Amino acid sequence: MATDMTKGSTARHIIAFTLPLLVGNIFQQMYNMVDTFVVGRYIGKDALAAVGTSFTVTLLINTLIMGLCAGMSILVSQSFGAKEYQKLKRAVSTAIIVTAAGSALFTAAGLMLAKPLLSLLGTPAELFQSASAYLSILFWGTLFVFSYNAFAAMLRSIGDSKTPLYFLIISSVINIVLDLFFVLKLNMGVAGVAYATVISQAVSSISCAAYTFKKVPMFRIKLSEMVFDRRVFSTMFKFGSASMIQNSAFSLGMMLIQGLVNSYGANVMAAYATAAKIESFVQMPLQNIGMAVSTYTAQNTGAGNLERVKKGIVSAIKIVAVFTLAMTALMLTFSKYLILIFIDKAETEVVSIGVEYLNLVAVFYIFLGFIHIFVNFLRGTGYVLFPMINTISELSFRVIIAYSFAFFMGYHGIFWGRPLSFMLSAGCLIYAYRKGGWQQKVLANRKFEE
């Protein structure tokens, strides 16, 4: 069901939009955790390290997809907020064509670049075959990843964050069941985990697309009505390209960090992969709040309600402050027990390294929360250039710190790049918000569209 965020309580809209996303991501993270648990406990730490280093490569393709979907979402949200339904239909038609063409391109690129990228990351020889097989299977499912994210983004852009949740829950349950069946019953190893992921993604993708066409009249388009609108694509690409570049820079930065982690061997790789999985539970609600802020901002800027946008930011800051402080306390208290869920207690070095990483980064979670608020706020206004530059700067700073500190401190130094980059990025984003350049960007975009 569509939700008009240009009216009513700002905090209520943000929370109501965030909660279904959060529940959905909890299920998504559950099957990610099951992946980690099954691989770590029943295949071994080498397999866990292989999956961890493969994730960095898939992140590169997935972030390009998410960037394009972000452009779709902003344009649809602004059209919905402005009540321009013909423009909205053209945006949906163009988005579907882009999804089909983009899926073919990304699948081919992923299959060709998988092994070279693993080599570039310095993946140890004993892990290379498993990582390569895992990646190849995942890349064949790129169409499902792209189409689910595209249709889910369209639904969320009109304020419906519940429907994608239902399909994500079904997908998560299927993934968990297939993980256990393929690995424990059929002994398929890492390949079984990958097949389970692709099959579950196919279910969520097809279900979400079918629902969108059948139940949402404004998105219902006949084949004869399918058109590629160059002007719509230009606006969509303008909004999405900055996000794509930003996300690609993030992925490349993560690959450089992963390459450095890999140089310290399987124990550090396994600890880093496990800690990253645990930390994703903290990132997840912050990402959801950020998505709510983006949709809320896009709808209200489309309607010209700039003062209401500012009220929404204040509400989001309060929500994030409470959450991040609670997560910091939780992580500092229970980090060891969380690591032990995935790693056998006999692997004392892996456990110790994972705890060290989690305890360090936890202190800086509030800055991470501010990043998610202000990056998504600026995207929602159409002021996409600054978040892109900021993220590239953040990742560059993180890589420099990681490599510099590692030279003197070993793998311990790698961990410092993340919290220090949080502080720098959050400070720059808050400055951009207070300076107010986004308001001029909103007015300029409205004139361009007129």
Rosetta blueprint (number, residue, H / E / L):
1 M L
2 A L
3 T L
4 D L
5 M L
6 T L
7 K L
8 G L
9 S L
10 T H
11 A H
12 R H
13 H H
14 I H
15 I H
16 A H
17 F H
18 T H
19 L H
20 P H
21 L H
22 L H
23 V H
24 G H
25 N H
26 I H
27 F H
28 Q H
29 Q H
30 M H
31 Y H
32 N H
33 M H
34 V H
35 D H
36 T H
37 F H
38 V H
39 V H
40 G H
41 R H
42 Y H
43 I H
44 G L
45 K H
46 D H
47 A H
48 L H
49 A H
50 A H
51 V H
52 G H
53 T H
54 S H
55 F H
56 T H
57 V H
58 T H
59 L H
60 L H
61 I H
62 N H
63 T H
64 L H
65 I H
66 M H
67 G H
68 L H
69 C H
70 A H
71 G H
72 M H
73 S H
74 I H
75 L H
76 V H
77 S H
78 Q H
79 S H
80 F H
81 G H
82 A L
83 K L
84 E L
85 Y H
86 Q H
87 K H
88 L H
89 K H
90 R H
91 A H
92 V H
93 S H
94 T H
95 A H
96 I H
97 I H
98 V H
99 T H
100 A H
101 A H
102 G H
103 S H
104 A H
105 L H
106 F H
107 T H
108 A H
109 A H
110 G H
111 L H
112 M H
113 L H
114 A H
115 K H
116 P H
117 L H
118 L H
119 S H
120 L H
121 L L
122 G L
123 T L
124 P L
125 A H
126 E H
127 L H
128 F H
129 Q H
130 S H
131 A H
132 S H
133 A H
134 Y H
135 L H
136 S H
137 I H
138 L H
139 F H
140 W L
141 G L
142 T H
143 L H
144 F H
145 V H
146 F H
147 S H
148 Y H
149 N H
150 A H
151 F H
152 A H
153 A H
154 M H
155 L H
156 R H
157 S H
158 I L
159 G L
160 D L
161 S L
162 K H
163 T H
164 P H
165 L H
166 Y H
167 F H
168 L H
169 I H
170 I H
171 S H
172 S H
173 V H
174 I H
175 N H
176 I H
177 V H
178 L H
179 D H
180 L H
181 F H
182 F H
183 V H
184 L H
185 K H
186 L L
187 N L
188 M L
189 G H
190 V H
191 A H
192 G H
193 V H
194 A H
195 Y H
196 A H
197 T H
198 V H
199 I H
200 S H
201 Q H
202 A H
203 V H
204 S H
205 S H
206 I H
207 S H
208 C H
209 A H
210 A H
211 Y H
212 T H
213 F H
214 K H
215 K H
216 V L
217 P H
218 M H
219 F H
220 R L
221 I L
222 K L
223 L H
224 S H
225 E H
226 M L
227 V L
228 F L
229 D L
230 R H
231 R H
232 V H
233 F H
234 S H
235 T H
236 M H
237 F H
238 K H
239 F H
240 G H
241 S H
242 A H
243 S H
244 M H
245 I H
246 Q H
247 N H
248 S H
249 A H
250 F H
251 S H
252 L H
253 G H
254 M H
255 M H
256 L H
257 I H
258 Q H
259 G H
260 L H
261 V H
262 N H
263 S L
264 Y L
265 G L
266 A H
267 N H
268 V H
269 M H
270 A H
271 A H
272 Y H
273 A H
274 T H
275 A H
276 A H
277 K H
278 I H
279 E H
280 S H
281 F H
282 V H
283 Q H
284 M H
285 P H
286 L H
287 Q H
288 N H
289 I H
290 G H
291 M H
292 A H
293 V H
294 S H
295 T H
296 Y H
297 T H
298 A H
299 Q H
300 N H
301 T H
302 G H
303 A L
304 G L
305 N L
306 L H
307 E H
308 R H
309 V H
310 K H
311 K H
312 G H
313 I H
314 V H
315 S H
316 A H
317 I H
318 K H
319 I H
320 V H
321 A H
322 V H
323 F H
324 T H
325 L H
326 A H
327 M H
328 T H
329 A H
330 L H
331 M H
332 L H
333 T H
334 F H
335 S H
336 K H
337 Y H
338 L H
339 I H
340 L H
341 I H
342 F H
343 I L
344 D L
345 K L
346 A L
347 E L
348 T H
349 E H
350 V H
351 V H
352 S H
353 I H
354 G H
355 V H
356 E H
357 Y H
358 L H
359 N H
360 L H
361 V H
362 A H
363 V L
364 F L
365 Y H
366 I H
367 F H
368 L H
369 G H
370 F H
371 I H
372 H H
373 I H
374 F H
375 V H
376 N H
377 F H
378 L H
379 R H
380 G H
381 T H
382 G L
383 Y L
384 V L
385 L H
386 F H
387 P H
388 M H
389 I H
390 N H
391 T H
392 I H
393 S H
394 E H
395 L H
396 S H
397 F H
398 R H
399 V H
400 I H
401 I H
402 A H
403 Y H
404 S H
405 F H
406 A H
407 F H
408 F H
409 M H
410 G L
411 Y H
412 H H
413 G H
414 I H
415 F H
416 W H
417 G H
418 R H
419 P H
420 L H
421 S H
422 F H
423 M H
424 L H
425 S H
426 A H
427 G H
428 C H
429 L H
430 I H
431 Y H
432 A H
433 Y H
434 R H
435 K H
436 G L
437 G H
438 W H
439 Q H
440 Q H
441 K H
442 V H
443 L H
444 A H
445 N H
446 R H
447 K H
448 F H
449 E H
450 E L
